[in-house]
Amino acid sequence: MDFDVQITGATFVTPEGRQRGTIAIREGRIAALAEEPSGSAALQIDATGLVVLPGMVDQHVHFMDPGATEREDFITGSSAAAAGGVTTVVEHTHSHPVLTVNDLRAKAAYLADRSVIDFGLAAHVFPQTIENVPALWEAGTAFFKAFTCTTHGVPALLSDDLLRLFRKLAEVGGRVLVHCEDEFITDDNQERLHQALRTDYGVIVEWRSTEAELLAVNMVALLARFTKAAVTIAHASQPGVIDLVHREKVLGAMLTVESCPQYFYLTSEDVVKHGPTRKFTPPARDDASRNAMWQCLKDGDIDVFSTDHAPSTLEQKFEKDIWNCPFGLPGVETTLILLLSAVNNNNLSLDQLARVYSEMPARLMGIFPRKGAIRVGADADLVIVDMQQEHTLSNKTIISKAGWTPFDGLRVKGRPVMTMLRGVVVAENGKVIAPPGTGRFLAVDERNRKSRKPDHDLTGIF
């Protein structure tokens, strides 16, 4: 046989635009892109009328393994991802964070036979672990994760800590994903609401306010510009965040901004109505904010889409009051579906979808063009989608341990019908067919890191 797999008749999306023809795969990589089939293949896939996208790269998931595996583990989380068209994730677990090189190596070894798809690992940064940044970066961590307010048991980095961290990142060419909510505002809001004996669901919106997010983003963005560190703002919930990032980009900051489906499909009214099953932070904002976020996505002002997948079962969500029930939503198996439906609704293009949910996260992780692109030589990580298939999202089909989705009952159009990892079919029509251990740990090597190290002078105003 000339090839292991040939996918014929498809429209496929590349970084250079859309093409129609054949994708040939040999030894796990894309061997040829051609208008017509040529040669023989062990597996022939007729994709006439379908679209082939690069496998999605989700840079923000919490599979909680090791850790709170009663909520999710790597087997169930990676299976859900594969069914949803995701072929690479970056995982960050708060309860068992990666803080040292030994942590990184131990976790990678533990997960060696537990993932259906490829994965990288983010390293958390605590105030007392900032000195570990250079060694962790050299050891192959995907990027770092930091918080500006104490959340999920992770301590906050205040401005002095962020300054130290960003200087270290600038020195080594590292990148950090920052959860941005101001510690003092969230603490003050919480105290005020507790004194008022508030336990209604609306406390989430008031506790984690728009002002808390905006103030933290402003500080992080300024420090990023001053130190010339590479920083991604995590899960932007409102257009004001996008505006702040744009302002600092124009002034020279190496900033990117991430957002998630909950800020496009849910509102603060949903939070007030449903409470625990809409508790995530930053929370969903009002309808005007949601509409403006769609425009930001369409205009290309949002760099990366991810899920912030952090599931709990319904029982876990409702066993405590609104203050103490767990944060987070499941999302890794529904996000591509929601984006495909958005394409059908003219809220973005297929090319934009591939860029924000595949190419850009791969670039930021330092694995592009091996991942995140349909081009000769790239890993054959592909998702075949049917843009015409209409269906209704349902709790009954969820693979994640959560067993539910906040989008239950939503009518959508567009669906992944096959997911391939390095040329191997790992999921088909919502069913996972590859075993755990199919996926590999991606330690980002020095060759790829060079593409994301700043090439300008590293001297900031500090």
N, C-alpha and C positions, 0 to 999 in steps of 0.2 A: 504494500500500500504506500502511496505517496504521502498521505496525511492520515492523522488519527481521526480528525473530524472535519467535515465541511458543512458550513451553514450557507444555504443557497436561497436566492430570491428575496433577501431581506433589504430593508433600508437600515443602514447603520450610521451612528452618530460618532464622528471623530472630532478631535480638537480643531480640525480645519473645516469642518462642515459635514453635511450629510452626503452619503454615497449610497448607491444601490448595487448589489452584486453578491459576491461570495466571500466568506471569511474562512480561510483554511488554517487548521491548527495542527501543530506537530510538537510533541514532547512538552505539552503544557503552555506553549507560546503561540502567538499569532505568527504564522509562517508566510501568509500571503493575503492580500486584499485585491480582488479582481472583479471585473464586470461579469465574467462568465466562469463557471466551474472548470477546473483543469486538473486532470489526474484523478486517482481513486482515493477513497477514504474508508476507514473501518466503520465510521458512523456518519451517515448522511442525514442532515436535518433540513427539511423544507420549511423555510420561514417566509414563504410568500404571503404578503399582506401584513407581515409583522414588522416590528422595529427592534433592532438590537442596540442596546446601550452598554457602555462599560459598566462592570459591576459597581454597585454603589459602595462608597467608602464613608462609613459613619464614624466620625472622630469623637463622638461623645456618648458612650454607653456605660451603664453600670450593671454588670452581670453578677457582682457581689460574691465572687467565687475566688478564693475562700472568703468566708464572711457570712452574711445573712442569706444563706442558700435556700432557706425556706421561702424567700421572695423570688429568687432567680438563681440559676447557676450557669456555668459556661455552656453546658450541653444544651439546656433549654433555650438560653439566650441566643447562642449562635445558630441553633436550629430555626428559631423564629426569624433571625436575620436572613438566613439563607432563603427561607420561604418568601421573604419580602424583597428579594433581589439585592441584598447586601452581601458583598463578598469579602470585605475587610472592615474591621472595627478597631477603634482605640478604646480600651477599657480603663476606667478608673474607679476603684472600689474605695469608699471612704472608711469603712470599718476595718479594713486591713490594707492600709495604703502602702504604696511603694515609696520608701523614704531613703533607701540606700542601694548601692549596687548589689549587695547580697540579697536584698528584698526582690530586686528586679530579676535576678538570675533564678532565685528560688521559685518565684511565681511563674516565670516562663517554663521552668522544668515541670512544675505541678500541672500546668495547663497543656502540656505537650500532647496528651491524648484525650483532651476534653472539648476541643473546638471543631465544629463542622467547617468553619471558614477561617481565613487568615486573620491575624490580630497583632496589634501593637499594644504596648502598655504605657500609660502616662504615669509620671512620678509626681506625687504630691509634694508641695513645699510648705513646711511649717517654719515659724520664725527661727527655731533652733536647728533647722536642717539646710539653710541656705548655702552653707559651705559645701554641701554634697553635690551641688548642681554640676560643676565641671565633670566630675567622675561619672555621674549618671548619664550625662549627655554623651560622653565618650563610650559608655557601655551600651548605648543603643536605645535609650528611652525615646518614645515617639515625640513627646513634648512634656512640659510641666503643667501642673494644675495648681492654682492658688485661689484663695477666697479673700475678699475684703471685709467679710463679716463672718463670725463664727456660725457655721452651718453644718448639719449632719455630723457633729462632733469634730469637725475640722477647724482648727484655730484660725482666726483672721490674721492677715498681714496688713498692718497699718502702714502709713505713708513711709516711715523710716525703713520698715522691713521691705516694702516694695522697691524702694530706692536701691537697697543692697542687692535684692534679687535681680532687678533689671540691669544693674551694672554687671553682675556676673553673666547674665544672658548675653549682653552685648559683647563681652570679652570672648565668649566661646561660640557665638552665633546661634544660641539656643532660642527656643520659642516657648511661651507660656500662654495657657488658656486661663482667663481670669473671670471668676464669678463675681459680678459687680453689684453689690448692695452695701450701702454705708452702715457700718457697725453702730454708730451713735444714733442715727435716725431709727434704725430698726429696733434698737434697745429702748429708745424713748417711746416709740409707738407701742411696743409691747407692754411697757409699764403703764402707760395711759389706759390701754384697753383692759388690762388686768384690774386696774383700780376701778374701772367702770363695770367690772364683773361681766364683761362681754364674752359670750361663748357661741354667738351666732356665726354662721359661715362667712359673713361679711368681714370678719376680723382679718382674714387672710389678705384681702385687698388693701386694707388700711395698714396692717402691720408691715407688709412688704410693698411699700408705696412707690409710686413713680419717682418721687423726689429722691428716695433712697438709692434707686438704681442710677438716676441721672448724676447725682453727686459723685458716686463711686466711679462711674465711667469717665467723668470729667477729670478726676484725679489720676486715674490709671492712664488715660490718653495723654495727659500732659507729661507725666513721668516717662511714658514710652517715648515721646518726642524728645524730651530733654536728654535721656540716656541713650537713645538710638537702639533700644531693645525691640525685638520682634514680639508683638503681643496680639493675641486674639481675644476680643470681647466675647464672652460666652452668652448664649441664649438671650440675645437682645429682644426685649418684649414690646418696644415702643419706637415710633419714628424719631423721637428726640434723641435716642441713642445713636441711630443711624446718622443723624445730622451732626452730632458731636464727633463721631468717628470720621466723617467726611471732612469736617473742618480741620482736624489734626492731620489727616492724610495730606491735604493740600499744603499744610505747613511742613511736611516732611516726615511725619511719623510713620513707622513701619507697622501700621495697624491693619488688622482684618476684623470683620465682624461676622458672628455666627447667629443664626436664628433657627427656630424649631416650629413644627406644624401647629403646636398648641396656640401660638400667637397669631395664627392665620385662620384657625377654625373654631376657636373658643373665645369667649369674652368674659369680662368680670361678672356679668349677669349669670353666666353658667357657674362660676365659682360660688356666688351667693346662693344659687338654687341647689347645687349638687354637693357642695362642701368637700368631703374627703376625697371623692373621685375626681375632683378638679383642683386638688391641693398640690401645687408645685410652685417653685419660686425661681425667678420673679413670677408673679401670677399673671394670668391673662388680663389684658386691659380692656377699655371700653370699645364699643363698636367702631367709633371714629378712628381709634388707634389701629384696630385690626384692618380696616379698609386702607389706611395709609401704609401699613406694612406690606399689603399686597402690591401697592404701587412701588414701594421701595424695591421689592423683589423683581418686579417687572422691569424697572429702570436699571437693574444691575447694581444696586447699591448695597446688596447683601452678598457677602463673599462666599459664605459656607452655609449649607443646610445640614442639620443633624437632628437627632431625636431627643437627646438627654434621657434615653430609655432608663427608667428607674422604677420597676414594677413592684406592686404589692398585690396580694389577693384582696378580694372584696372583704373577706373576714378580717384581714389585717387592717384594712382601711377604716373599718367601722368599730374596731374593738376599743378605741379610745376616743376622747373628745377631739374637737377640731384643732386644739392647740397641740395635742400630743400624738395624733395619728400620723403615719409616715407621709413625707413629701413624695412626689414623683408619679409618673405615668408610664405605662407600657407604650411603645411606639415603633420599635424597630421593624415590625412586620407590616405596618400600615403606612409608613411615611412615603415610600415610593408610590403606592397606590394613590395617596392624596395628591402627590405632585403630578402624576399622570392625569388625574382628573382635572387638576388646575390647568394643565396644558390644553386639555379639551375645552376648558372654559375660557381660553385665551388670556390666562393670567400670567403665563410665561411660555417660553418655547422649549422644545425638546433639547435644543442646544444649551439653553440656560440651565435646564434641569441637570444635564450631564455635567455642566461646569460646576454648579454649586454643591451637588451631592456626590460627585465622583472626582473630577479633575482637581478642583481647588483643595479639598481635604487631602488628596494624595500629594499635591505639591507641598502643602504646609507640613506634612509628615515627612517629606523627603523621599517618597517612594514613586514619584512620577518620573518618567512615563512607564515604569514597570507596572504600576497600577494606575487606574484612573483614565485610561485612554485605549481606544481601539486603533492600534497602529502596529505595523510589523515589528516583531521583537518583544512586544509587551506580553505580560502574562495574559492568557486567554480567560480572563475573568469577565464574564459576559452575562447580561440578563436580557432575555427575549421577552418583549411585552406585546400584548394585544391592546391596541389603543381603542378598539371598538367594543370591547367586552364590558357590558354594564352589569353591575352587581351591587349588593347591599352589604356593607361591613357588619359583622356580627360577632358577638362574644363567643358564639359556638365554634368558630374556626380558629380562635387564638391559640397559638402554640406556646407562647410564654406562660410561665407559671402563674402570671396574673390571672389569666382566664377571662379577661374582659378588655374592652377598649372604650375610651371616652367617645369614640366615633360610632358606637353601636347604633345601627339603624340608618346610617348615612348612605344615601345612594350615590354611587361613584361610577366613573367611566374610565376604563384603563386598568390593566392588571398584568403583573409579571406571570408568565406561563412557564418559564424555564430559567434556572440560575446555574451558571457554570463557573467552577473554580479551577483555573489552570487546565481548562479543556475537559474537566470531569463534571458531569451533571450532578449537582448536589441537591437540587429541589426542582419539582415539576408540578405545576398546577396546585400550588399551596402545600404539597407534601414533600417532606425531606426524605431523600433516598440515600444520602451519603452518611457514613458513620462518624461519630466523634473521632478526632485524630486526623481527619482529612485536612483540616486547617493547620497552618504553621505559624509560629511566632516570627514576627518581622522585626528583627533588630536592625535599626537604620544604620547602614554602614557609612563610612567616611566619604566614599565616592558620591553617594547621593546627598550627604549633608552639605557638600560644597555649594549646591545650588541654593541653599537657604541661608548661608552665612553672609552677613552684610559685607559689601565690598567697598564701603566708604569709611571715612575716618570714624573711629569709635569714641571720640572725645565729645561728651555732651557738655551742657552748661554747668553740670555739677562736677 
